[in-house]
């Protein structure tokens, strides 16, 4: 059998009240909790998706780890690769030459990161080859001075495949007229689009031999990039290789090169959780006011229960059940709506953009061109648990007041 406190509390919740204002406040409390829980789930899911999408796209163009020489030059990279490949976590490696340059086409000028690659090995460490819009990385051949541009960079310069662009690098050439920058014409043989504005608008690829010649590195390269079996183990692999490699090298991993960015995203996620939790807290305070008015409205009923032998603790349980049920219904509704919206946010956002005739998430501001979402069930459980806890705590004071009602005082004017 159910405890009579539970039965009476459920009866009070679903019974038609004489005071319709109390019913209205109860509905507002449920709606407020549902809205807060839904907003928390959707926002945290979007933040999780945003973080994962950025990480996968950044590491699809960058690398899990990089090893370079102390002066920015790595002379004998094949020997280093032989040492590195023995580590069980290393799945691939590729040399690279990196530098800054200025790309010129007619009156258009754009700064870009220049990266020299070995096309046959690039697929071991990045996914750029899978995001080629026109052409392939295989068309980057040594001494032919071909170049592959990000789609947005090519659009800004007004060039397409077959056009020639002039690449100007900071390393100068001493002439009787003074120090002049080095420049060389390259033919555009391909365009890529990884869906991340930072790289699509600021990265140019060329063969590693052409880049080494352009930056006067001779037979050396800038460094070696590695791909690991598990990117989350990058800090441990970095420490292990630092102790096992023979030679003077500088090692870095993605958690170091992008640490501030991902830390900022994590901090923003925590702050959004705290701010949106205030919605749930306000709704919980509404539960307090609802129950206080319900206690006042039900004072004759409380007095009768007390005269029939109900203890103060039993009266407390009755109103705690009533208030907790408001929290449970609101939380369950918020969880269902929040999960449904989070799972379909990639469909909902384009509909809103078309309805409002505006781009809510421009790629040049938010780095990615679409809004991702990833529902983490532990986050959903945490949100639901916090919401239920706040709702339960909100019932304590009104229930305590109900337990203090004196039967004689409550029935005096009835």
PEDA-V337666 format. One record per residue. N is the residue number from 1. RES is the residue in one letter. SS is DSSP state (A for helix, B for strand, O for the rest). OMEGA is omega in whole degrees, 0 to 359 (NA if undefined). NEAR is the number of other C-alpha atoms within 8 Angstrom. Layout:
n | res | ss | omega | near
N | RES | SS | OMEGA | NEAR
N | RES | SS | OMEGA | NEAR
This chain:
n | res | ss | omega | near
1 | X | O | 177 | 2
2 | X | O | 173 | 5
3 | X | O | 184 | 6
4 | X | A | 177 | 6
5 | X | A | 179 | 11
6 | X | A | 181 | 11
7 | X | A | 181 | 9
8 | X | A | 179 | 9
9 | X | A | 178 | 14
10 | X | A | 179 | 11
11 | X | A | 179 | 8
12 | X | A | 184 | 8
13 | X | A | 185 | 8
14 | X | A | 181 | 6
15 | X | O | 176 | 6
16 | X | O | 184 | 4
17 | X | O | 173 | 7
18 | X | O | 180 | 4
19 | X | O | 183 | 7
20 | X | A | 179 | 7
21 | X | A | 178 | 6
22 | X | A | 178 | 11
23 | X | A | 179 | 9
24 | X | A | 179 | 8
25 | X | A | 177 | 11
26 | X | A | 178 | 12
27 | X | A | 178 | 8
28 | X | A | 179 | 10
29 | X | A | 178 | 14
30 | X | A | 181 | 14
31 | X | A | 179 | 9
32 | X | A | 178 | 13
33 | X | A | 179 | 17
34 | X | A | 180 | 14
35 | X | A | 180 | 11
36 | X | A | 179 | 14
37 | X | A | 179 | 17
38 | X | A | 181 | 14
39 | X | A | 179 | 10
40 | X | A | 182 | 13
41 | X | A | 182 | 16
42 | X | A | 183 | 12
43 | X | A | 180 | 9
44 | X | A | 177 | 13
45 | X | A | 177 | 13
46 | X | A | 177 | 13
47 | X | A | 177 | 11
48 | X | A | 179 | 12
49 | X | A | 178 | 13
50 | X | A | 180 | 11
51 | X | A | 180 | 10
52 | X | A | 181 | 8
53 | X | A | 178 | 9
54 | X | A | 181 | 10
55 | X | A | 181 | 8
56 | X | A | 181 | 8
57 | X | A | 178 | 11
58 | X | A | 182 | 9
59 | X | A | 173 | 11
60 | X | A | 179 | 11
61 | X | A | 179 | 11
62 | X | O | 179 | 7
63 | X | O | 178 | 14
64 | X | O | 181 | 14
65 | X | B | 174 | 14
66 | X | B | 176 | 12
67 | X | B | 180 | 11
68 | X | B | 178 | 13
69 | X | B | 183 | 12
70 | X | O | 180 | 8
71 | X | O | 181 | 4
72 | X | O | 179 | 8
73 | X | O | 178 | 12
74 | X | B | 189 | 11
75 | X | O | 186 | 7
76 | X | O | 184 | 7
77 | X | A | 177 | 12
78 | X | A | 178 | 6
79 | X | A | 177 | 7
80 | X | A | 180 | 8
81 | X | A | 178 | 10
82 | X | A | 177 | 8
83 | X | A | 186 | 9
84 | X | A | 186 | 10
85 | X | O | 178 | 11
86 | X | O | 180 | 7
87 | X | O | 185 | 7
88 | X | O | 181 | 6
89 | X | O | 184 | 8
90 | X | B | 181 | 13
91 | X | B | 180 | 11
92 | X | B | 179 | 10
93 | X | B | 178 | 14
94 | X | B | 176 | 13
95 | X | B | 178 | 12
96 | X | B | 170 | 14
97 | X | B | 183 | 14
98 | X | B | 178 | 10
99 | X | B | 178 | 8
100 | X | B | 180 | 10
101 | X | B | 179 | 12
102 | X | B | 180 | 11
103 | X | B | 185 | 12
104 | X | B | 174 | 13
105 | X | B | 183 | 12
106 | X | O | 179 | 5
107 | X | O | 183 | 5
108 | X | B | 180 | 9
109 | X | B | 180 | 10
110 | X | B | 173 | 10
111 | X | B | 182 | 9
112 | X | B | 170 | 12
113 | X | B | 178 | 11
114 | X | B | 179 | 14
115 | X | B | 174 | 14
116 | X | B | 185 | 15
117 | X | B | 166 | 13
118 | X | O | 187 | 11
119 | X | A | 183 | 10
120 | X | A | 180 | 6
121 | X | A | 185 | 9
122 | X | A | 181 | 11
123 | X | O | 179 | 10
124 | X | O | 186 | 10
125 | X | O | 180 | 15
126 | X | O | 180 | 12
127 | X | O | 184 | 9
128 | X | A | 181 | 11
129 | X | A | 180 | 11
130 | X | A | 183 | 5
131 | X | A | 178 | 9
132 | X | B | 178 | 12
133 | X | B | 177 | 9
134 | X | B | 178 | 9
135 | X | O | 179 | 9
136 | X | O | 177 | 9
137 | X | A | 180 | 9
138 | X | A | 179 | 7
139 | X | A | 173 | 9
140 | X | O | 183 | 14
141 | X | O | 183 | 9
142 | X | O | 173 | 9
143 | X | O | 175 | 6
144 | X | O | 177 | 7
145 | X | O | 172 | 13
146 | X | B | 182 | 13
147 | X | B | 175 | 14
148 | X | B | 185 | 14
149 | X | B | 169 | 14
150 | X | B | 186 | 15
151 | X | A | 181 | 12
152 | X | A | 176 | 10
153 | X | A | 178 | 13
154 | X | A | 179 | 13
155 | X | A | 179 | 9
156 | X | A | 179 | 10
157 | X | A | 182 | 11
158 | X | O | 181 | 8
159 | X | O | 175 | 12
160 | X | O | 182 | 9
161 | X | O | 181 | 10
162 | X | O | 178 | 7
163 | X | O | 178 | 8
164 | X | B | 177 | 10
165 | X | B | 177 | 12
166 | X | B | 179 | 11
167 | X | B | 179 | 12
168 | X | B | 181 | 12
169 | X | B | 185 | 13
170 | X | B | 181 | 8
171 | X | B | 188 | 7
172 | X | B | 176 | 9
173 | X | B | 181 | 8
174 | X | B | 179 | 8
175 | X | B | 176 | 7
176 | X | O | 180 | 4
177 | X | O | 181 | 5
178 | X | B | 181 | 6
179 | X | B | 180 | 8
180 | X | B | 179 | 8
181 | X | B | 176 | 10
182 | X | B | 179 | 11
183 | X | B | 181 | 9
184 | X | B | 177 | 8
185 | X | B | 177 | 9
186 | X | B | 178 | 11
187 | X | B | 180 | 12
188 | X | B | 181 | 15
189 | X | B | 180 | 14
190 | X | B | 176 | 15
191 | X | B | 177 | 15
192 | X | B | 177 | 15
193 | X | O | 181 | 12
194 | X | O | 179 | 10
195 | X | O | 177 | 8
196 | X | B | 191 | 13
197 | X | A | 182 | 13
198 | X | A | 181 | 8
199 | X | A | 180 | 10
200 | X | A | 182 | 16
201 | X | O | 185 | 13
202 | X | O | 182 | 12
203 | X | B | 176 | 13
204 | X | B | 182 | 12
205 | X | B | 174 | 11
206 | X | B | 179 | 15
207 | X | B | 186 | 16
208 | X | A | 179 | 14
209 | X | A | 178 | 9
210 | X | A | 179 | 13
211 | X | A | 179 | 14
212 | X | A | 178 | 15
213 | X | A | 181 | 9
214 | X | A | 182 | 11
215 | X | O | 176 | 9
216 | X | O | 178 | 6
217 | X | O | 181 | 10
218 | X | O | 179 | 6
219 | X | O | 182 | 6
220 | X | O | 174 | 11
221 | X | B | 179 | 14
222 | X | O | 182 | 13
223 | X | B | 181 | 15
224 | X | B | 178 | 13
225 | X | B | 184 | 14
226 | X | B | 171 | 14
227 | X | B | 184 | 14
228 | X | B | 177 | 13
229 | X | O | 179 | 7
230 | X | O | 184 | 7
231 | X | A | 181 | 8
232 | X | A | 177 | 5
233 | X | A | 184 | 8
234 | X | A | 180 | 14
235 | X | A | 180 | 9
236 | X | A | 179 | 7
237 | X | A | 178 | 9
238 | X | A | 180 | 12
239 | X | A | 181 | 8
240 | X | A | 180 | 8
241 | X | A | 179 | 9
242 | X | A | 180 | 8
243 | X | A | 185 | 6
244 | X | A | 182 | 6
245 | X | O | 178 | 8
246 | X | O | 182 | 4
247 | X | O | 182 | 4
248 | X | O | 184 | 6
249 | X | B | 173 | 8
250 | X | B | 182 | 8
251 | X | B | 175 | 10
252 | X | B | 178 | 10
253 | X | B | 187 | 13
254 | X | A | 179 | 12
255 | X | A | 177 | 8
256 | X | A | 185 | 7
257 | X | A | 179 | 7
258 | X | O | 186 | 8
259 | X | A | 184 | 9
260 | X | A | 182 | 6
261 | X | A | 182 | 7
262 | X | A | 176 | 9
263 | X | A | 178 | 8
264 | X | A | 178 | 8
265 | X | A | 180 | 10
266 | X | A | 179 | 8
267 | X | A | 179 | 8
268 | X | A | 179 | 8
269 | X | A | 179 | 10
270 | X | A | 181 | 8
271 | X | A | 177 | 8
272 | X | A | 178 | 10
273 | X | A | 182 | 10
274 | X | A | 183 | 8
275 | X | A | 182 | 8
276 | X | A | 176 | 11
277 | X | A | 178 | 11
278 | X | A | 177 | 9
279 | X | A | 179 | 12
280 | X | A | 180 | 15
281 | X | A | 178 | 9
282 | X | A | 178 | 9
283 | X | A | 177 | 13
284 | X | A | 176 | 14
285 | X | A | 175 | 9
286 | X | A | 176 | 12
287 | X | A | 178 | 16
288 | X | A | 182 | 12
289 | X | A | 178 | 8
290 | X | A | 183 | 11
291 | X | A | 178 | 13
292 | X | A | 178 | 10
293 | X | A | 178 | 9
294 | X | A | 178 | 9
295 | X | A | 178 | 13
296 | X | A | 181 | 7
297 | X | A | 185 | 8
298 | X | O | 182 | 8
299 | X | A | 177 | 11
300 | X | A | 178 | 11
301 | X | A | 179 | 7
302 | X | A | 180 | 12
303 | X | A | 179 | 14
304 | X | A | 178 | 9
305 | X | A | 180 | 9
306 | X | A | 180 | 11
307 | X | A | 177 | 8
308 | X | O | 175 | 6
309 | X | O | 178 | 6
310 | X | O | 180 | 9
311 | X | O | 176 | 7
312 | X | A | 179 | 10
313 | X | A | 179 | 7
314 | X | A | 177 | 9
315 | X | A | 177 | 14
316 | X | A | 182 | 13
317 | X | A | 180 | 12
318 | X | A | 184 | 13
319 | X | A | 173 | 15
320 | X | A | 176 | 13
321 | X | A | 181 | 12
322 | X | A | 181 | 12
323 | X | A | 180 | 14
324 | X | A | 180 | 12
325 | X | A | 175 | 10
326 | X | A | 179 | 13
327 | X | A | 181 | 15
328 | X | A | 180 | 9
329 | X | A | 180 | 9
330 | X | A | 181 | 14
331 | X | A | 180 | 15
332 | X | A | 179 | 10
333 | X | A | 179 | 9
334 | X | A | 179 | 14
335 | X | A | 181 | 14
336 | X | A | 181 | 9
337 | X | A | 181 | 9
338 | X | A | 180 | 14
339 | X | A | 179 | 12
340 | X | A | 180 | 8
341 | X | A | 180 | 10
342 | X | A | 180 | 14
343 | X | A | 183 | 10
344 | X | O | 184 | 8
345 | X | A | 180 | 11
346 | X | A | 175 | 11
347 | X | A | 184 | 7
348 | X | A | 184 | 9
349 | X | A | 176 | 9
350 | X | A | 177 | 8
351 | X | A | 177 | 8
352 | X | A | 180 | 8
353 | X | A | 178 | 11
354 | X | A | 180 | 8
355 | X | A | 182 | 6
356 | X | A | 181 | 6
357 | X | O | 178 | 6
358 | X | O | 179 | 6
359 | X | O | 184 | 6
360 | X | O | 183 | 5
361 | X | O | 180 | 9
362 | X | O | 186 | 9
363 | X | A | 182 | 11
364 | X | A | 177 | 8
365 | X | A | 186 | 6
366 | X | A | 174 | 8
367 | X | O | 180 | 10
368 | X | B | 189 | 12
369 | X | O | 178 | 11
370 | X | O | 184 | 7
371 | X | O | 180 | 12
372 | X | O | 177 | 10
373 | X | O | 178 | 14
374 | X | O | 180 | 10
375 | X | O | 175 | 14
376 | X | O | 188 | 8
377 | X | A | 176 | 6
378 | X | A | 176 | 6
379 | X | A | 178 | 10
380 | X | A | 178 | 11
381 | X | A | 179 | 8
382 | X | A | 180 | 8
383 | X | A | 180 | 11
384 | X | A | 180 | 12
385 | X | A | 179 | 8
386 | X | A | 180 | 8
387 | X | A | 179 | 13
388 | X | A | 179 | 12
389 | X | A | 179 | 8
390 | X | A | 179 | 11
391 | X | A | 179 | 14
392 | X | A | 179 | 12
393 | X | A | 181 | 7
394 | X | A | 181 | 13
395 | X | A | 189 | 15
396 | X | A | 184 | 10
397 | X | A | 179 | 8
398 | X | A | 179 | 13
399 | X | A | 177 | 16
400 | X | A | 177 | 9
401 | X | A | 179 | 10
402 | X | A | 181 | 14
403 | X | A | 181 | 10
404 | X | O | 180 | 7
405 | X | O | 178 | 11
406 | X | O | 183 | 7
407 | X | A | 182 | 12
408 | X | A | 180 | 7
409 | X | A | 183 | 7
410 | X | A | 183 | 12
411 | X | A | 186 | 9
412 | X | O | 186 | 6
413 | X | O | 178 | 4
414 | X | O | NA | 5
